[in-house]
Amino acid sequence: MIESYVYHFSPDNEPVKRVEKGATVTFKTLDCFSNQIKSEEQLITAIDFDRVNPATGPVYVEGAEPGDVLVVDILKIKVGDVGIASTLPETGPLIGKVESSRTKLIPVKDGKVIFNDIEFPANPMIGVIGVAPAEGKVPCGFPGSHGGNMDCNKIVEGARVYFPVRTPGALFQLGDLHASMGDGEICGTGIEIPGEVTVKIDLVKDFPLDWPVLETEDMWYAIASDHEFEKALRFASEQMQLLVSKAYGWDMTDVYLYMSVRGSFEICQGCKPSGFPTVVRFGVPKVEEKPRLINY
């Protein structure tokens, strides 16, 4: 089990483990506050923000080279017994209508979330997951074409995520688990919680990919982000358009029409106004009689 933490995605991060493709790896994760908050009296405004959004890793994948795609199967997500939700100052559409900073401890028991006087099923998911960019460093709290803090609540057990490899070894890392998180994460947090994640890591060689792609039981999603909503929508749409065109043999205009009549545009993180980019996903259903969008 890996228990080493970093706060950026970077090609300069020293790998803590080297694996061959096909390997199964377990990551122990801290919550997004690095387990600094222990009670409801502690506010997010008082924590050390240099320790926010830790990711476990990175893992060097032998044979991964720029131009390849890293394939990550989410085999198991195990979360703790108590999570934390918090309002963030100057974050989200309800600024001025709520306390700027409130900490709430939320029990998670037997697969159920207990929020005040209601219970609902937990949906353990991974908020931060990705590979190193080609250069520089990106804080784990931010998304990008490398992955990062995508906060997509469909990255759960049984999902498969594809990342464009930008540096030798890919340098894969993950963290920021949630016991539950609504689409948009409008106040800036889900139920932030520590835990363990087991994944299987593999490769697709020489496959062009610009943005992360998520495969679920019945859907394909392209995930993209930008501070400008229109750009995020365009990036996700362009990635999906290209994948469908190559797999189905259709021209780009037919794909555009198909995406409009059958696609699904959804927001992963949209806690605006804030300094966080908007993260979106564009999905199309799987079609049994057609080739897979990524041949794996």
Backbone as CSV, one residue per row, in Angstrom:
resi,resn,N_x,N_y,N_z,CA_x,CA_y,CA_z,C_x,C_y,C_z
1,MET,0.841,-1.196,0.000,0.000,0.000,0.000,0.879,1.249,0.000
2,ILE,0.521,2.233,-0.816,1.277,3.473,-0.918,0.710,4.492,0.061
3,GLU,1.603,5.146,0.829,1.183,6.134,1.822,2.089,7.365,1.755
4,SER,2.432,7.801,0.568,3.274,8.975,0.384,2.471,10.024,-0.370
5,TYR,2.581,11.302,0.068,1.658,12.320,-0.434,2.403,13.480,-1.087
6,VAL,1.794,13.995,-2.152,2.310,15.175,-2.847,1.156,16.154,-3.043
7,TYR,1.504,17.406,-3.359,0.488,18.458,-3.465,0.455,19.103,-4.842
8,HIS,1.227,18.533,-5.760,1.231,18.990,-7.150,1.323,17.785,-8.073
9,PHE,0.846,17.971,-9.297,1.155,17.052,-10.390,2.330,17.661,-11.137
10,SER,3.410,16.906,-11.279,4.616,17.455,-11.906,5.500,16.328,-12.418
11,PRO,6.160,16.537,-13.564,7.134,15.531,-14.037,8.362,15.461,-13.140
12,ASP,8.513,16.441,-12.231,9.658,16.448,-11.326,9.392,15.699,-10.025
13,ASN,8.156,15.244,-9.786,7.869,14.456,-8.585,8.614,13.126,-8.642
14,GLU,9.235,12.769,-7.547,9.969,11.502,-7.486,8.968,10.357,-7.300
15,PRO,8.978,9.360,-8.181,8.037,8.246,-8.006,8.323,7.457,-6.737
16,VAL,7.246,7.032,-6.058,7.404,6.249,-4.826,7.275,4.756,-5.103
17,LYS,6.872,4.422,-6.323,6.751,3.010,-6.700,6.835,2.915,-8.219
18,ARG,7.426,1.840,-8.707,7.488,1.554,-10.139,6.747,0.250,-10.383
19,VAL,5.872,0.233,-11.387,5.069,-0.956,-11.662,5.071,-1.248,-13.152
20,GLU,4.828,-2.514,-13.477,4.606,-2.915,-14.856,3.133,-2.726,-15.207
21,LYS,2.841,-2.596,-16.489,1.442,-2.491,-16.887,0.717,-3.772,-16.482
22,GLY,-0.538,-3.615,-16.094,-1.315,-4.736,-15.577,-1.257,-4.869,-14.076
23,ALA,-0.447,-4.017,-13.422,-0.281,-4.105,-11.967,-1.519,-3.605,-11.233
24,THR,-1.749,-4.166,-10.055,-2.783,-3.694,-9.138,-2.097,-2.986,-7.973
25,VAL,-2.576,-1.778,-7.659,-1.927,-0.943,-6.652,-2.991,-0.383,-5.709
26,THR,-2.681,-0.340,-4.412,-3.582,0.253,-3.423,-2.967,1.544,-2.879
27,PHE,-3.776,2.589,-2.835,-3.367,3.910,-2.376,-4.132,4.242,-1.091
28,LYS,-3.414,4.645,-0.062,-4.062,5.159,1.145,-4.131,6.673,1.023
29,THR,-5.331,7.241,1.232,-5.509,8.665,1.004,-5.902,9.410,2.275
30,LEU,-5.485,10.675,2.355,-5.972,11.611,3.353,-7.203,12.316,2.791
31,ASP,-7.977,12.990,3.651,-9.050,13.802,3.092,-8.451,15.063,2.476
32,CYS,-9.279,15.882,1.850,-8.749,17.018,1.092,-8.115,18.070,1.990
33,PHE,-8.374,17.995,3.307,-7.754,18.915,4.254,-6.525,18.297,4.930
34,SER,-6.029,17.190,4.392,-4.903,16.445,4.986,-5.199,16.031,6.421
35,ASN,-6.469,15.698,6.685,-6.902,15.235,8.016,-6.628,16.261,9.110
36,GLN,-6.562,17.547,8.741,-6.276,18.583,9.734,-7.478,18.918,10.614
37,ILE,-8.697,18.732,10.097,-9.897,19.128,10.831,-10.396,17.956,11.658
38,LYS,-10.535,18.169,12.961,-10.940,17.114,13.885,-12.292,17.384,14.554
39,SER,-12.806,18.602,14.466,-14.065,18.935,15.143,-14.790,20.019,14.356
40,GLU,-16.067,20.200,14.668,-16.857,21.216,13.993,-16.465,22.626,14.421
41,GLU,-15.705,22.747,15.506,-15.244,24.055,15.943,-14.091,24.566,15.067
42,GLN,-13.411,23.643,14.382,-12.323,24.038,13.495,-12.888,24.489,12.159
43,LEU,-12.522,25.674,11.709,-12.986,26.201,10.437,-11.905,26.062,9.380
44,ILE,-12.330,25.962,8.154,-11.382,25.793,7.052,-10.451,26.993,6.939
45,THR,-10.897,28.143,7.398,-10.071,29.351,7.317,-8.836,29.281,8.211
46,ALA,-8.791,28.325,9.146,-7.679,28.235,10.088,-6.678,27.131,9.751
47,ILE,-6.914,26.365,8.688,-6.012,25.257,8.392,-4.836,25.731,7.533
48,ASP,-3.840,24.874,7.394,-2.674,25.147,6.558,-3.031,24.825,5.107
49,PHE,-3.219,25.852,4.289,-3.654,25.634,2.907,-2.541,25.089,2.018
50,ASP,-1.313,25.069,2.496,-0.248,24.409,1.742,-0.411,22.890,1.765
51,ARG,-1.313,22.405,2.625,-1.524,20.960,2.756,-2.915,20.537,2.271
52,VAL,-3.501,21.325,1.389,-4.837,21.015,0.886,-4.736,20.145,-0.370
53,ASN,-5.675,19.234,-0.512,-5.793,18.339,-1.668,-4.550,17.477,-1.913
54,PRO,-4.115,16.735,-0.916,-2.980,15.833,-1.140,-3.372,14.685,-2.074
55,ALA,-2.414,14.260,-2.865,-2.595,13.062,-3.691,-1.547,12.036,-3.273
56,THR,-1.921,10.772,-3.335,-1.012,9.686,-2.980,-0.255,9.235,-4.229
57,GLY,1.059,9.112,-4.095,1.880,8.713,-5.236,3.074,9.651,-5.374
58,PRO,3.614,9.771,-6.603,3.135,9.153,-7.832,3.741,7.765,-8.094
59,VAL,3.082,7.050,-9.004,3.525,5.732,-9.437,4.067,5.837,-10.862
60,TYR,5.243,5.296,-11.065,5.871,5.249,-12.388,5.468,3.945,-13.077
61,VAL,4.905,4.056,-14.271,4.445,2.886,-15.017,5.476,2.573,-16.106
62,GLU,6.128,1.431,-15.967,7.155,1.040,-16.935,6.559,0.962,-18.340
63,GLY,7.263,1.578,-19.289,6.834,1.523,-20.690,5.903,2.629,-21.110
64,ALA,5.398,3.435,-20.160,4.508,4.536,-20.514,5.327,5.677,-21.101
65,GLU,4.953,6.137,-22.280,5.668,7.194,-22.972,4.672,8.237,-23.476
66,PRO,5.130,9.481,-23.674,4.243,10.490,-24.249,3.623,9.997,-25.555
67,GLY,2.330,10.217,-25.710,1.596,9.701,-26.863,0.803,8.457,-26.554
68,ASP,1.104,7.825,-25.401,0.319,6.671,-24.948,-0.868,7.138,-24.116
69,VAL,-1.710,6.191,-23.737,-2.837,6.446,-22.843,-2.707,5.523,-21.638
70,LEU,-2.767,6.103,-20.442,-2.789,5.306,-19.218,-4.234,4.905,-18.929
71,VAL,-4.438,3.615,-18.676,-5.768,3.067,-18.399,-5.833,2.707,-16.922
72,VAL,-6.829,3.248,-16.215,-6.952,3.023,-14.775,-8.333,2.464,-14.468
73,ASP,-8.374,1.216,-14.024,-9.623,0.594,-13.583,-9.773,0.780,-12.082
74,ILE,-10.906,1.342,-11.661,-11.173,1.560,-10.238,-11.789,0.275,-9.683
75,LEU,-10.997,-0.493,-8.949,-11.452,-1.794,-8.463,-12.186,-1.698,-7.130
76,LYS,-11.673,-0.858,-6.215,-12.241,-0.801,-4.868,-12.006,0.575,-4.271
77,ILE,-13.047,1.142,-3.649,-12.920,2.378,-2.879,-13.484,2.114,-1.491
78,LYS,-12.656,2.305,-0.485,-13.075,2.136,0.904,-12.901,3.475,1.611
79,VAL,-13.976,3.985,2.232,-13.893,5.281,2.899,-14.041,5.123,4.404
80,GLY,-13.682,6.172,5.149,-13.739,6.156,6.595,-15.155,6.251,7.138
81,ASP,-15.250,6.438,8.457,-16.539,6.449,9.144,-17.127,7.845,9.310
82,VAL,-16.295,8.872,9.162,-16.767,10.250,9.339,-16.142,11.127,8.266
83,GLY,-16.980,11.899,7.584,-16.494,12.842,6.593,-16.784,14.270,7.016
84,ILE,-16.277,15.205,6.238,-16.401,16.625,6.540,-16.947,17.360,5.327
85,ALA,-17.933,18.216,5.562,-18.370,19.175,4.557,-18.151,20.569,5.120
86,SER,-17.819,21.518,4.243,-17.533,22.869,4.705,-17.936,23.868,3.637
87,THR,-18.519,24.965,4.073,-18.659,26.087,3.155,-17.307,26.765,3.029
88,LEU,-17.037,27.321,1.845,-15.776,27.999,1.590,-16.049,29.481,1.383
89,PRO,-15.260,30.345,1.978,-15.477,31.783,1.792,-15.453,32.178,0.313
90,GLU,-16.381,33.022,-0.068,-16.435,33.568,-1.429,-16.493,32.483,-2.491
91,THR,-17.244,31.439,-2.192,-17.340,30.317,-3.131,-18.794,29.884,-3.304
92,GLY,-19.236,29.808,-4.553,-20.536,29.237,-4.854,-21.649,30.253,-5.039
93,PRO,-22.773,29.792,-5.610,-23.864,30.695,-5.993,-24.645,31.279,-4.819
94,LEU,-24.434,30.759,-3.602,-25.199,31.243,-2.449,-24.357,32.111,-1.520
95,ILE,-23.292,32.708,-2.042,-22.502,33.659,-1.263,-23.427,34.745,-0.721
96,GLY,-23.287,35.057,0.551,-24.104,36.092,1.166,-25.394,35.588,1.768
97,LYS,-25.751,34.339,1.461,-26.979,33.763,2.013,-26.707,32.668,3.032
98,VAL,-25.422,32.364,3.271,-25.029,31.318,4.222,-23.819,31.803,5.008
99,GLU,-23.472,31.082,6.072,-22.233,31.374,6.782,-21.054,31.168,5.836
100,SER,-20.116,32.086,5.871,-18.990,31.998,4.935,-18.098,30.806,5.231
101,SER,-18.102,30.333,6.485,-17.312,29.159,6.830,-18.011,28.382,7.940
102,ARG,-18.470,27.196,7.624,-19.054,26.290,8.612,-18.501,24.897,8.365
103,THR,-18.119,24.207,9.425,-17.645,22.829,9.352,-18.729,21.895,9.859
104,LYS,-18.991,20.844,9.108,-19.994,19.857,9.514,-19.393,18.465,9.413
105,LEU,-19.381,17.725,10.523,-18.947,16.334,10.518,-20.141,15.458,10.184
106,ILE,-19.939,14.540,9.242,-21.049,13.736,8.720,-20.695,12.258,8.831
107,PRO,-21.441,11.493,9.647,-21.152,10.062,9.789,-21.472,9.288,8.503
108,VAL,-20.672,8.244,8.279,-20.901,7.311,7.165,-20.854,5.918,7.765
109,LYS,-21.983,5.218,7.720,-22.090,3.939,8.410,-22.859,2.940,7.561
110,ASP,-22.278,1.749,7.407,-22.946,0.659,6.679,-23.428,1.105,5.298
111,GLY,-22.585,1.864,4.615,-22.922,2.291,3.264,-23.932,3.411,3.184
112,LYS,-24.243,4.034,4.336,-25.218,5.117,4.381,-24.567,6.392,4.904
113,VAL,-24.977,7.521,4.354,-24.602,8.828,4.868,-25.712,9.312,5.791
114,ILE,-25.338,9.797,6.976,-26.319,10.313,7.937,-26.157,11.824,7.999
115,PHE,-27.068,12.541,7.359,-27.027,13.997,7.305,-28.229,14.534,8.074
116,ASN,-27.962,15.126,9.244,-29.040,15.572,10.145,-29.985,14.416,10.410
117,ASP,-31.261,14.551,10.003,-32.239,13.510,10.312,-32.621,12.671,9.098
118,ILE,-31.757,12.651,8.062,-32.033,11.779,6.920,-30.814,10.908,6.636
119,GLU,-31.065,9.774,5.993,-30.010,8.879,5.534,-30.159,8.674,4.034
120,PHE,-29.022,8.522,3.375,-29.061,8.213,1.945,-27.826,7.397,1.595
121,PRO,-27.869,6.657,0.486,-26.735,5.788,0.148,-25.460,6.587,-0.102
122,ALA,-24.365,6.105,0.441,-23.058,6.684,0.118,-22.712,6.356,-1.334
123,ASN,-21.908,7.207,-1.937,-21.442,6.982,-3.306,-19.953,7.330,-3.361
124,PRO,-19.096,6.451,-2.783,-17.669,6.773,-2.722,-17.075,7.029,-4.104
125,MET,-16.337,8.119,-4.227,-15.782,8.538,-5.519,-14.417,9.180,-5.305
126,ILE,-13.688,9.331,-6.407,-12.345,9.917,-6.378,-12.415,11.302,-6.987
127,GLY,-11.975,12.316,-6.226,-12.001,13.683,-6.732,-10.749,14.049,-7.514
128,VAL,-9.567,13.639,-7.001,-8.297,13.981,-7.630,-7.661,12.718,-8.189
129,ILE,-7.409,12.715,-9.487,-6.812,11.538,-10.121,-6.213,11.976,-11.454
130,GLY,-4.982,11.518,-11.736,-4.394,11.913,-13.000,-2.919,11.587,-13.102
131,VAL,-2.299,12.185,-14.100,-0.895,11.953,-14.431,-0.171,13.291,-14.476
132,ALA,1.143,13.248,-14.595,1.928,14.482,-14.624,1.741,15.214,-15.952
133,PRO,1.729,16.558,-15.909,1.765,17.321,-17.164,3.140,17.198,-17.809
134,ALA,3.260,17.703,-19.019,4.540,17.601,-19.732,5.625,18.427,-19.064
135,GLU,5.243,19.556,-18.440,6.214,20.418,-17.777,5.516,21.228,-16.703
136,GLY,6.319,21.826,-15.827,5.761,22.649,-14.773,5.080,21.816,-13.705
137,LYS,4.292,22.485,-12.867,3.555,21.768,-11.842,2.177,22.387,-11.672
138,VAL,1.193,21.523,-11.436,-0.192,21.942,-11.264,-0.634,21.525,-9.870
139,PRO,-1.109,22.459,-9.031,-1.587,22.068,-7.704,-2.668,21.000,-7.795
140,CYS,-2.662,20.066,-6.852,-3.635,18.975,-6.878,-5.079,19.472,-6.768
141,GLY,-5.266,20.706,-6.273,-6.613,21.245,-6.152,-7.197,21.751,-7.445
142,PHE,-6.430,21.693,-8.543,-6.906,22.229,-9.819,-6.941,21.131,-10.888
143,PRO,-7.890,21.237,-11.823,-7.985,20.275,-12.917,-7.194,20.738,-14.129
144,GLY,-7.104,19.868,-15.118,-6.468,20.206,-16.375,-6.548,19.031,-17.322
145,SER,-5.856,19.134,-18.440,-5.895,18.045,-19.419,-5.157,16.805,-18.926
146,HIS,-4.414,16.943,-17.830,-3.729,15.808,-17.208,-4.645,15.056,-16.239
147,GLY,-5.828,15.609,-15.942,-6.719,15.072,-14.912,-6.742,16.013,-13.734
148,GLY,-6.228,15.564,-12.572,-6.200,16.417,-11.394,-7.534,16.445,-10.668
149,ASN,-7.886,17.610,-10.146,-9.097,17.742,-9.325,-10.339,17.870,-10.220
150,MET,-10.704,16.768,-10.856,-11.843,16.788,-11.779,-13.174,16.713,-11.043
151,ASP,-13.186,16.178,-9.820,-14.406,16.105,-9.011,-15.598,15.584,-9.807
152,CYS,-15.388,14.472,-10.474,-16.456,13.825,-11.248,-17.035,12.685,-10.422
153,ASN,-18.313,12.798,-10.068,-18.903,11.803,-9.161,-19.253,10.487,-9.842
154,LYS,-18.806,10.325,-11.077,-18.951,9.036,-11.755,-17.648,8.228,-11.736
155,ILE,-16.598,8.775,-11.127,-15.353,8.022,-10.978,-15.464,7.221,-9.687
156,VAL,-16.128,6.088,-9.802,-16.489,5.230,-8.674,-15.993,3.811,-8.964
157,GLU,-16.236,2.893,-8.040,-15.893,1.487,-8.282,-16.527,1.013,-9.588
158,GLY,-15.740,0.319,-10.392,-16.232,-0.207,-11.652,-15.991,0.702,-12.836
159,ALA,-15.620,1.954,-12.584,-15.333,2.878,-13.678,-13.921,2.651,-14.206
160,ARG,-13.695,3.109,-15.410,-12.365,3.066,-16.033,-12.052,4.464,-16.556
161,VAL,-10.844,4.952,-16.265,-10.459,6.290,-16.688,-9.204,6.204,-17.550
162,TYR,-9.200,6.996,-18.631,-8.091,7.032,-19.576,-7.432,8.407,-19.520
163,PHE,-6.094,8.435,-19.396,-5.368,9.693,-19.304,-4.302,9.779,-20.390
164,PRO,-4.161,10.950,-21.035,-3.061,11.113,-22.002,-1.725,11.184,-21.278
165,VAL,-0.797,10.328,-21.642,0.531,10.319,-21.016,1.355,11.447,-21.610
166,ARG,1.935,12.273,-20.725,2.695,13.440,-21.189,4.172,13.376,-20.797
167,THR,4.530,12.425,-19.921,5.909,12.330,-19.446,6.248,10.858,-19.241
168,PRO,7.502,10.445,-19.416,7.849,9.034,-19.231,7.398,8.504,-17.875
169,GLY,6.766,7.316,-17.895,6.279,6.699,-16.667,4.910,7.167,-16.233
170,ALA,4.387,8.203,-16.868,3.061,8.773,-16.604,2.976,9.490,-15.247
171,LEU,3.565,8.905,-14.188,3.533,9.467,-12.833,2.093,9.651,-12.357
172,PHE,1.436,8.532,-12.138,0.022,8.498,-11.750,-0.139,8.705,-10.249
173,GLN,-1.141,9.492,-9.860,-1.435,9.717,-8.445,-2.926,10.013,-8.271
174,LEU,-3.429,9.815,-7.037,-4.851,10.065,-6.781,-5.068,10.457,-5.319
175,GLY,-6.254,11.006,-5.036,-6.628,11.386,-3.676,-7.991,12.059,-3.653
176,ASP,-8.281,12.788,-2.564,-9.509,13.586,-2.450,-10.770,12.735,-2.621
177,LEU,-10.927,11.733,-1.745,-12.135,10.908,-1.814,-13.330,11.651,-1.236
178,HIS,-14.501,11.305,-1.743,-15.763,11.797,-1.198,-16.670,10.608,-0.913
179,ALA,-17.346,10.625,0.243,-18.368,9.616,0.513,-19.611,9.893,-0.323
180,SER,-19.814,11.154,-0.664,-20.899,11.574,-1.550,-20.590,12.982,-2.023
181,MET,-20.953,13.272,-3.260,-20.802,14.630,-3.793,-21.812,14.843,-4.894
182,GLY,-22.559,15.924,-4.821,-23.513,16.236,-5.875,-22.824,16.813,-7.090
183,ASP,-23.429,16.631,-8.267,-22.906,17.282,-9.465,-22.817,18.784,-9.226
184,GLY,-21.662,19.353,-9.578,-21.448,20.776,-9.412,-20.696,21.122,-8.157
185,GLU,-20.849,20.319,-7.073,-20.179,20.575,-5.795,-20.260,22.071,-5.469
186,ILE,-21.490,22.612,-5.401,-21.670,24.065,-5.480,-21.080,24.849,-4.316
187,CYS,-20.925,24.240,-3.121,-20.338,25.006,-2.011,-18.830,24.815,-1.942
188,GLY,-18.276,23.960,-2.815,-16.831,23.765,-2.864,-16.336,22.493,-2.224
189,THR,-17.214,21.784,-1.483,-16.819,20.502,-0.906,-17.930,19.481,-1.083
190,GLY,-17.523,18.208,-1.153,-18.449,17.104,-0.969,-18.298,16.639,0.469
191,ILE,-18.548,15.358,0.721,-18.233,14.787,2.035,-16.792,14.313,1.956
192,GLU,-15.892,15.169,2.401,-14.448,14.935,2.298,-14.046,13.891,3.336
193,ILE,-13.301,12.857,2.879,-13.098,11.712,3.761,-11.829,10.948,3.363
194,PRO,-11.087,10.435,4.334,-9.927,9.594,3.983,-10.376,8.193,3.585
195,GLY,-9.456,7.418,3.022,-9.819,6.055,2.643,-8.701,5.334,1.923
196,GLU,-9.091,4.296,1.195,-8.161,3.492,0.413,-8.772,3.206,-0.950
197,VAL,-7.921,3.226,-1.966,-8.367,2.959,-3.338,-7.453,1.919,-3.956
198,THR,-8.045,0.906,-4.550,-7.282,-0.100,-5.290,-7.612,0.023,-6.767
199,VAL,-6.579,0.114,-7.584,-6.753,0.265,-9.025,-5.898,-0.745,-9.775
200,LYS,-6.275,-1.002,-11.006,-5.437,-1.743,-11.947,-4.968,-0.761,-13.011
201,ILE,-3.680,-0.812,-13.332,-3.068,0.150,-14.251,-2.608,-0.558,-15.516
202,ASP,-2.950,0.027,-16.659,-2.544,-0.570,-17.934,-2.251,0.539,-18.942
203,LEU,-1.918,0.153,-20.168,-1.540,1.114,-21.192,-2.216,0.807,-22.521
204,VAL,-2.511,1.861,-23.267,-2.796,1.770,-24.699,-1.673,2.543,-25.392
205,LYS,-0.954,1.889,-26.262,0.194,2.511,-26.916,-0.252,3.350,-28.113
206,ASP,0.414,4.507,-28.254,0.273,5.357,-29.447,-1.189,5.656,-29.786
207,PHE,-1.894,6.220,-28.835,-3.291,6.610,-29.068,-3.430,8.091,-28.730
208,PRO,-3.817,8.927,-29.711,-3.909,10.369,-29.447,-5.106,10.706,-28.564
209,LEU,-4.836,11.416,-27.475,-5.887,11.825,-26.551,-5.474,13.164,-25.953
210,ASP,-6.395,14.115,-25.941,-6.085,15.444,-25.418,-6.588,15.658,-23.993
211,TRP,-7.692,14.975,-23.632,-8.330,15.154,-22.332,-8.669,13.796,-21.734
212,PRO,-8.823,13.709,-20.419,-9.227,12.435,-19.811,-10.584,11.960,-20.336
213,VAL,-10.710,10.655,-20.421,-11.959,10.020,-20.857,-12.371,9.017,-19.792
214,LEU,-13.657,9.009,-19.476,-14.221,8.115,-18.473,-15.149,7.118,-19.157
215,GLU,-14.978,5.846,-18.808,-15.864,4.790,-19.309,-16.621,4.186,-18.132
216,THR,-17.956,4.189,-18.224,-18.786,3.540,-17.221,-19.458,2.330,-17.865
217,GLU,-20.370,1.709,-17.150,-21.024,0.515,-17.673,-21.756,0.785,-18.978
218,ASP,-22.333,1.972,-19.119,-23.155,2.231,-20.302,-22.843,3.536,-21.026
219,MET,-21.794,4.271,-20.594,-21.508,5.582,-21.191,-20.010,5.788,-21.389
220,TRP,-19.704,6.686,-22.342,-18.376,7.257,-22.510,-18.472,8.753,-22.218
221,TYR,-17.502,9.302,-21.470,-17.483,10.729,-21.177,-16.103,11.302,-21.482
222,ALA,-16.061,12.473,-22.085,-14.842,13.274,-22.162,-14.941,14.343,-21.084
223,ILE,-13.879,14.507,-20.290,-13.881,15.447,-19.172,-12.890,16.568,-19.472
224,ALA,-13.357,17.813,-19.373,-12.507,18.956,-19.667,-12.804,20.085,-18.690
225,SER,-11.939,21.089,-18.682,-12.083,22.171,-17.714,-11.506,23.462,-18.256
226,ASP,-11.990,24.565,-17.709,-11.440,25.876,-18.001,-12.118,26.885,-17.080
227,HIS,-11.483,28.023,-16.868,-12.129,29.082,-16.095,-13.334,29.646,-16.840
228,GLU,-13.323,29.537,-18.181,-14.447,30.007,-18.984,-15.335,28.812,-19.343
229,PHE,-16.605,28.905,-18.983,-17.542,27.807,-19.212,-17.578,27.380,-20.685
230,GLU,-17.613,28.358,-21.595,-17.730,28.039,-23.021,-16.534,27.241,-23.523
231,LYS,-15.347,27.553,-22.991,-14.156,26.813,-23.413,-14.192,25.386,-22.883
232,ALA,-14.612,25.202,-21.634,-14.712,23.848,-21.092,-15.677,23.008,-21.914
233,LEU,-16.825,23.582,-22.257,-17.805,22.880,-23.100,-17.201,22.518,-24.445
234,ARG,-16.478,23.461,-25.057,-15.887,23.187,-26.362,-14.830,22.095,-26.288
235,PHE,-13.957,22.157,-25.274,-12.895,21.159,-25.157,-13.472,19.746,-25.007
236,ALA,-14.469,19.582,-24.127,-15.068,18.262,-23.927,-15.784,17.794,-25.192
237,SER,-16.481,18.709,-25.853,-17.226,18.359,-27.066,-16.277,17.958,-28.192
238,GLU,-15.170,18.697,-28.345,-14.211,18.376,-29.404,-13.577,17.008,-29.192
239,GLN,-13.243,16.701,-27.925,-12.650,15.399,-27.646,-13.623,14.276,-27.983
240,MET,-14.880,14.426,-27.567,-15.867,13.393,-27.865,-16.136,13.294,-29.359
241,GLN,-16.228,14.419,-30.036,-16.458,14.417,-31.480,-15.371,13.626,-32.211
242,LEU,-14.124,13.855,-31.830,-13.012,13.166,-32.488,-13.053,11.665,-32.222
243,LEU,-13.324,11.275,-30.974,-13.374,9.846,-30.643,-14.481,9.128,-31.399
244,VAL,-15.665,9.722,-31.446,-16.790,9.081,-32.130,-16.529,9.004,-33.635
245,SER,-15.989,10.076,-34.213,-15.724,10.085,-35.650,-14.747,8.985,-36.033
246,LYS,-13.672,8.832,-35.264,-12.671,7.809,-35.584,-13.217,6.402,-35.389
247,ALA,-14.007,6.202,-34.324,-14.502,4.857,-34.031,-15.635,4.434,-34.984
248,TYR,-16.528,5.360,-35.302,-17.729,5.019,-36.087,-17.550,5.259,-37.580
249,GLY,-16.500,6.008,-37.978,-16.295,6.298,-39.392,-17.238,7.346,-39.935
250,TRP,-17.775,8.190,-39.076,-18.675,9.262,-39.500,-17.898,10.564,-39.671
251,ASP,-18.412,11.472,-40.554,-17.767,12.776,-40.647,-18.145,13.631,-39.434
252,MET,-17.414,14.711,-39.234,-17.546,15.512,-38.027,-18.938,16.135,-37.874
253,THR,-19.592,16.449,-38.996,-20.907,17.077,-38.908,-21.956,16.069,-38.454
254,ASP,-21.898,14.857,-38.975,-22.833,13.830,-38.509,-22.619,13.547,-37.019
255,VAL,-21.363,13.535,-36.597,-21.086,13.315,-35.175,-21.684,14.446,-34.339
256,TYR,-21.541,15.679,-34.819,-22.107,16.835,-34.116,-23.615,16.688,-33.959
257,LEU,-24.277,16.287,-35.039,-25.728,16.081,-34.979,-26.069,14.966,-33.985
258,TYR,-25.314,13.875,-34.029,-25.560,12.746,-33.123,-25.371,13.169,-31.668
259,MET,-24.317,13.939,-31.399,-24.072,14.394,-30.039,-25.203,15.278,-29.537
260,SER,-25.794,16.053,-30.433,-26.874,16.946,-30.028,-28.166,16.198,-29.745
261,VAL,-28.406,15.102,-30.467,-29.678,14.388,-30.281,-29.575,13.242,-29.279
262,ARG,-28.332,12.818,-28.954,-28.199,11.683,-28.047,-27.178,11.878,-26.940
263,GLY,-26.402,12.935,-27.003,-25.363,13.155,-26.015,-25.904,13.721,-24.717
264,SER,-25.000,13.818,-23.733,-25.373,14.323,-22.409,-24.264,15.230,-21.906
265,PHE,-24.581,16.506,-21.693,-23.615,17.467,-21.190,-23.895,17.723,-19.715
266,GLU,-22.878,17.500,-18.858,-23.069,17.566,-17.410,-21.917,18.316,-16.761
267,ILE,-22.171,18.896,-15.587,-21.166,19.683,-14.876,-20.652,18.891,-13.681
268,CYS,-19.348,18.664,-13.639,-18.729,17.976,-12.503,-18.525,18.950,-11.353
269,GLN,-17.847,20.057,-11.624,-17.606,21.066,-10.598,-17.961,22.431,-11.170
270,GLY,-18.873,23.128,-10.480,-19.324,24.433,-10.956,-19.581,25.380,-9.806
271,CYS,-18.664,25.428,-8.840,-18.874,26.241,-7.632,-18.520,27.701,-7.913
272,LYS,-19.186,28.271,-8.893,-18.960,29.665,-9.265,-19.949,30.575,-8.531
273,PRO,-19.525,31.800,-8.181,-18.200,32.376,-8.419,-17.155,31.836,-7.461
274,SER,-15.958,31.646,-7.966,-14.821,31.200,-7.171,-13.596,31.229,-8.063
275,GLY,-12.467,30.902,-7.490,-11.245,30.837,-8.281,-11.000,29.493,-8.918
276,PHE,-11.971,28.555,-8.761,-11.807,27.216,-9.305,-12.344,27.147,-10.734
277,PRO,-11.642,26.473,-11.646,-12.175,26.284,-12.993,-13.463,25.451,-12.973
278,THR,-14.259,25.618,-13.985,-15.425,24.766,-14.179,-14.974,23.468,-14.847
279,VAL,-15.454,22.334,-14.329,-15.134,21.023,-14.898,-16.430,20.429,-15.459
280,VAL,-16.374,19.972,-16.703,-17.568,19.431,-17.358,-17.261,18.071,-17.964
281,ARG,-18.314,17.354,-18.286,-18.163,16.098,-19.021,-19.214,16.043,-20.123
282,PHE,-18.821,15.522,-21.270,-19.769,15.285,-22.359,-19.806,13.792,-22.619
283,GLY,-21.010,13.207,-22.549,-21.142,11.765,-22.671,-21.990,11.320,-23.843
284,VAL,-21.678,10.138,-24.334,-22.530,9.458,-25.308,-22.712,8.015,-24.846
285,PRO,-23.871,7.428,-25.139,-24.106,6.038,-24.725,-23.212,5.069,-25.490
286,LYS,-22.910,3.954,-24.855,-22.237,2.867,-25.557,-23.201,2.247,-26.572
287,VAL,-22.653,1.824,-27.700,-23.451,1.189,-28.752,-22.819,-0.161,-29.055
288,GLU,-23.532,-1.235,-28.745,-22.953,-2.581,-28.857,-22.489,-2.910,-30.267
289,GLU,-23.237,-2.441,-31.261,-22.901,-2.815,-32.638,-21.799,-1.939,-33.242
290,LYS,-21.301,-0.977,-32.478,-20.234,-0.101,-32.959,-18.938,-0.369,-32.202
291,PRO,-17.787,-0.019,-32.791,-16.504,-0.225,-32.082,-16.444,0.635,-30.822
292,ARG,-15.599,0.224,-29.885,-15.345,1.019,-28.692,-14.633,2.315,-29.072
293,LEU,-14.863,3.381,-28.304,-14.227,4.655,-28.628,-12.720,4.602,-28.380
294,ILE,-12.298,3.838,-27.386,-10.885,3.573,-27.175,-10.719,2.072,-27.159
295,ASN,-9.903,1.552,-28.048,-9.806,0.101,-28.238,-8.950,-0.525,-27.158
296,TYR,-9.611,-0.852,-26.031,-8.918,-1.500,-24.927,-9.797,-2.599,-24.366
